[in-house]
Amino acid sequence: MKKLLSTSLFTVAISFLFIACANQPTTSTIISDTSMLKASPFKDGSHYYLKKGVNFKNYNNIEIPAIPIIKSDKKDASLDEALLNSISVYFRKSLLSELNSVVSKNSKQGTLTIEVSVTSLGKEFKDLKFYQYIPVGLALTALKRGAGFEDKNLVIGIALKVTDTKTKEVLAMVVDTDIKEGIKSDQKIKLSDVTPSLDKWVKHYKIKLQELLDNKHSNL
């Protein structure tokens, strides 16, 4: 009887764990060929492509279409359409303002289109520690997660593709992820939870664009 109870408990625990782990981010359609990407030397987990010899001094204007957002946590009711729209508008407005402030001084009249997508947005459990893969530890971890006692991470993924607006040639691509730790399982996500990650990206790519104009770096 005790053995049967233990087996049942373990089975239920594993079921909770697999349900949680099955919630994976959806990939973006902006970047269809990820084989062109290579690891960034500036940030772990970030990958990029930069066309060899591209000269961003040929452009004095940047256009950014509306930014779509993919919810990786489909069950999170706090990630409603109003919040997703606010995140999209905030990110687009910040990128347009800051990146155009860099290229607007260029003398040549060219336009870049930067397609941006938030490829994943949602609360996810942290990776398991090695000791949590031991059967007893695995069962306890799964039960904690199923009961909502374990904190999650807020995981935000983005993809960017930069093209020459006139020729449609791809000049640069980036995929990146940012993580905010210590989010309660039942915590409602607000715009203020997401903006620090967005602000970091805007600042980072503004700096990188300026460095590319100054010929200081050949990567993102």
PyMOL commands that set and color helices and strands:
alter all, ss='L'
color gray80, all
select helices_A, chain A and resi 2-21+34-36+56-58+81-103+130-133+135-147+191-213
alter helices_A, ss='H'
color red, helices_A
select strands_A, chain A and resi 38-39+47-50+61-63+69-71+111-125+152-164+170-183
alter strands_A, ss='S'
color yellow, strands_A
deselect
rebuild
show_as cartoon
